[in-house]
Amino acid sequence: MEYGLAVFRARNETITFANLLRSYGAPVMIISTPRQINVSCGISVRFGIEDLEQAKQIIARRRFDSFGGFYLVKQVGANLRAVPV
């Protein structure tokens, strides 16, 4: 399983970003940030890899002071690998 993850250092910006991406029809989930990524407030926005370009456009248009980056997360069984994109 692969998915994109948007990481923020402020919870309110995490929720704002999730709502914006959702308004474009992207299915999103707010999840606990994986342990491997230690630059966040504890929650992140999970979205389908196919929505990565839309997510990047939202970040480019809006000012998110606490944005920590996008990650591609690959999960195989219990193993999780997060790579910055």
Backbone hydrogen bonds, N-H to C=O, Kabsch-Sander energy under -0.5 kcal/mol:
donor,donor_aa,acceptor,acceptor_aa,energy
3,Y,73,V,-1.9
4,G,47,F,-3.0
5,L,71,Y,-2.0
6,A,45,V,-2.4
7,V,5,L,-0.5
7,V,69,G,-2.6
8,F,43,I,-0.6
9,R,66,S,-1.9
14,T,10,A,-1.7
15,I,11,R,-2.2
16,T,12,N,-2.2
17,F,13,E,-2.6
18,A,14,T,-2.2
19,N,15,I,-2.3
20,L,16,T,-2.3
21,L,17,F,-2.8
22,R,18,A,-2.4
23,S,19,N,-1.8
24,Y,20,L,-0.6
24,Y,21,L,-1.0
25,G,22,R,-2.0
26,A,21,L,-1.5
28,V,26,A,-0.5
29,M,46,R,-2.0
31,I,29,M,-0.7
31,I,44,S,-2.5
33,T,42,G,-2.1
37,I,34,P,-1.8
38,N,36,Q,-0.7
41,C,8,F,-1.9
44,S,31,I,-2.8
45,V,6,A,-2.3
46,R,29,M,-3.5
46,R,44,S,-0.6
47,F,4,G,-2.2
48,G,27,P,-0.6
51,D,48,G,-2.3
52,L,49,I,-1.8
55,A,51,D,-2.2
56,K,52,L,-2.5
57,Q,53,E,-2.1
58,I,54,Q,-2.0
59,I,55,A,-2.0
60,A,56,K,-2.2
61,R,57,Q,-1.9
62,R,58,I,-2.2
64,F,62,R,-0.8
65,D,63,R,-0.6
67,F,64,F,-1.4
68,G,7,V,-3.9
69,G,7,V,-1.0
71,Y,5,L,-2.3
72,L,83,V,-3.1
73,V,3,Y,-3.0
73,V,71,Y,-0.6
74,K,72,L,-0.5
74,K,81,R,-2.9
75,Q,1,M,-3.1
75,Q,73,V,-0.5
76,V,74,K,-0.5
76,V,79,N,-2.4
79,N,76,V,-2.1
81,R,74,K,-2.5
83,V,72,L,-2.5
85,V,70,F,-2.2
